[in-house]
């Protein structure tokens, strides 16, 4: 078993990519042995859905694609990153502002904290950003070559 597993897929910044990102992530998690932990899978599914939706709605065509990156480090830490090339970072709307959208990052932050994790944003070399959610991993990992047909999931070494 490798100390590190990684899977990633790049999708167009289009609404049809949101469910594709969810399916991809669920397939990878199943391949890594998490199919039986419905609570963890449901939380990660919601997180990737919110992050992918943010890219589609808020990059205004300035990021033609986005990448979903999944990493499992030493069977202890799960990292989910969604990268786009738009320069604007997510903002938290003021508490006094009532709106129908804009609560996604707050939901993601709460989900991460409830599971003992955290949310961070890091810059990319092309001026975009990656929104990372890091969660503890408590399930023994199985290695599987192809996770879902949408991309590849295979062990790698750093």
C-alpha positions as CSV (number, residue, x, y, z in Angstrom):
1,X,0.0,0.0,0.0
2,X,1.4,3.4,-0.9
3,X,1.7,6.1,1.7
4,X,-0.2,8.5,-0.6
5,X,-3.1,8.0,-3.0
6,X,-4.3,10.6,-5.4
7,X,-7.1,11.0,-7.9
8,X,-8.1,14.0,-9.9
9,X,-10.3,15.0,-12.8
10,X,-10.7,18.2,-14.8
11,X,-14.2,19.2,-15.9
12,X,-15.7,22.1,-17.9
13,X,-17.1,25.0,-15.8
14,X,-20.6,24.0,-16.8
15,X,-23.7,23.1,-14.7
16,X,-23.6,19.5,-16.0
17,X,-20.2,19.1,-14.4
18,X,-21.5,19.5,-10.9
19,X,-23.2,16.0,-10.8
20,X,-20.3,14.6,-12.7
21,X,-17.9,15.8,-10.0
22,X,-20.2,14.2,-7.3
23,X,-20.2,10.9,-9.1
24,X,-16.5,11.0,-9.6
25,X,-15.8,11.7,-5.9
26,X,-18.2,9.0,-4.7
27,X,-16.6,6.5,-7.1
28,X,-13.1,7.2,-5.9
29,X,-14.2,7.0,-2.2
30,X,-15.8,3.7,-2.9
31,X,-12.6,2.5,-4.5
32,X,-10.7,3.6,-1.5
33,X,-13.0,1.6,0.8
34,X,-15.4,4.2,2.1
35,X,-18.6,3.0,0.5
36,X,-19.8,1.7,4.0
37,X,-19.3,5.1,5.7
38,X,-22.4,6.8,4.4
39,X,-22.1,9.9,6.7
40,X,-18.5,10.7,5.5
41,X,-19.5,10.1,1.8
42,X,-22.6,12.2,2.1
43,X,-20.6,15.0,3.7
44,X,-17.9,14.9,1.0
45,X,-20.6,14.7,-1.7
46,X,-22.2,17.9,-0.4
47,X,-18.8,19.6,-0.1
48,X,-17.8,18.9,-3.7
49,X,-21.2,19.8,-4.9
50,X,-21.0,23.2,-3.2
51,X,-17.4,23.8,-4.4
52,X,-18.2,22.8,-8.0
53,X,-21.3,25.0,-8.0
54,X,-19.3,27.9,-6.8
55,X,-16.9,27.6,-9.7
56,X,-19.8,27.3,-12.2
57,X,-21.7,30.3,-10.8
58,X,-18.9,32.7,-9.7
59,X,-16.1,32.5,-12.2
60,X,-18.2,34.2,-14.8
61,X,-16.6,32.3,-17.7
62,X,-13.1,33.3,-16.6
63,X,-12.2,29.7,-15.6
64,X,-13.2,27.4,-18.5
65,X,-12.4,24.3,-16.4
66,X,-12.0,23.3,-12.8
67,X,-10.1,20.4,-11.2
68,X,-11.3,18.1,-8.4
69,X,-8.3,16.7,-6.6
70,X,-8.6,14.0,-4.0
71,X,-5.6,12.9,-1.8
72,X,-5.2,10.4,0.9
73,X,-2.1,10.8,3.0
74,X,-0.7,7.9,5.0
75,X,-4.2,6.6,5.6
76,X,-4.8,9.4,8.1
77,X,-5.9,12.6,6.3
78,X,-8.2,13.1,3.3
79,X,-7.9,16.2,1.2
80,X,-10.4,17.5,-1.3
81,X,-9.4,20.4,-3.4
82,X,-11.3,22.2,-6.2
83,X,-9.1,24.5,-8.3
84,X,-10.2,27.1,-10.8
85,X,-8.3,29.9,-12.6
86,X,-10.5,32.8,-11.6
87,X,-8.5,35.3,-9.5
88,X,-11.3,36.2,-7.0
89,X,-11.3,34.2,-3.8
90,X,-14.5,33.2,-2.0
91,X,-15.9,35.8,0.3
92,X,-18.2,35.5,3.3
93,X,-21.2,37.7,2.9
94,X,-21.9,40.1,5.8
95,X,-24.3,38.6,8.4
96,X,-26.8,41.4,7.9
97,X,-27.1,40.6,4.2
98,X,-30.0,38.2,3.5
99,X,-29.8,36.5,0.1
100,X,-30.8,33.3,-1.5
101,X,-27.2,32.2,-2.2
102,X,-23.7,32.9,-0.8
103,X,-23.9,30.5,2.1
104,X,-22.0,27.6,0.4
105,X,-18.6,28.3,2.0
106,X,-20.2,28.6,5.4
107,X,-21.9,25.3,4.9
108,X,-18.6,23.7,3.8
109,X,-16.7,25.2,6.7
110,X,-19.3,23.9,9.2
111,X,-19.2,20.4,7.6
112,X,-15.4,20.3,7.8
113,X,-15.4,21.5,11.4
114,X,-18.1,19.0,12.5
115,X,-15.9,16.2,11.1
116,X,-12.7,17.5,12.8
117,X,-11.4,19.1,9.6
118,X,-10.7,22.5,8.2
119,X,-11.1,24.7,5.1
120,X,-8.3,26.7,3.5
121,X,-7.8,28.5,0.2
122,X,-4.4,28.6,-1.5
123,X,-3.2,30.5,-4.6
124,X,-2.2,28.7,-7.8
125,X,0.7,29.6,-10.1
126,X,-1.8,30.9,-12.8
127,X,-3.5,33.4,-10.5
128,X,-6.4,31.2,-9.6
129,X,-7.0,29.3,-6.3
130,X,-7.7,26.0,-4.8
131,X,-10.2,25.6,-2.0
132,X,-9.1,22.7,0.2
133,X,-11.1,20.8,2.7
134,X,-9.0,18.5,4.9
135,X,-10.7,15.8,7.0
136,X,-9.4,13.0,9.2
137,X,-9.6,9.5,7.6
138,X,-10.5,6.6,9.8
139,X,-11.2,3.8,7.3
140,X,-8.5,1.3,6.1
141,X,-7.8,2.0,2.4
142,X,-8.1,-0.3,-0.5
143,X,-6.2,0.4,-3.6
144,X,-8.1,0.3,-6.9
145,X,-6.8,1.2,-10.4
146,X,-9.9,2.8,-11.9
147,X,-12.4,4.4,-9.6
148,X,-15.3,5.5,-11.8
149,X,-14.6,5.9,-15.5
150,X,-14.7,9.7,-15.2
151,X,-11.0,9.8,-14.2
152,X,-8.2,7.8,-12.7
153,X,-7.6,6.9,-9.1
154,X,-4.3,5.2,-8.5
155,X,-1.7,5.1,-5.9
156,X,1.2,7.6,-6.2
157,X,4.2,8.4,-4.1
158,X,5.1,12.0,-3.3
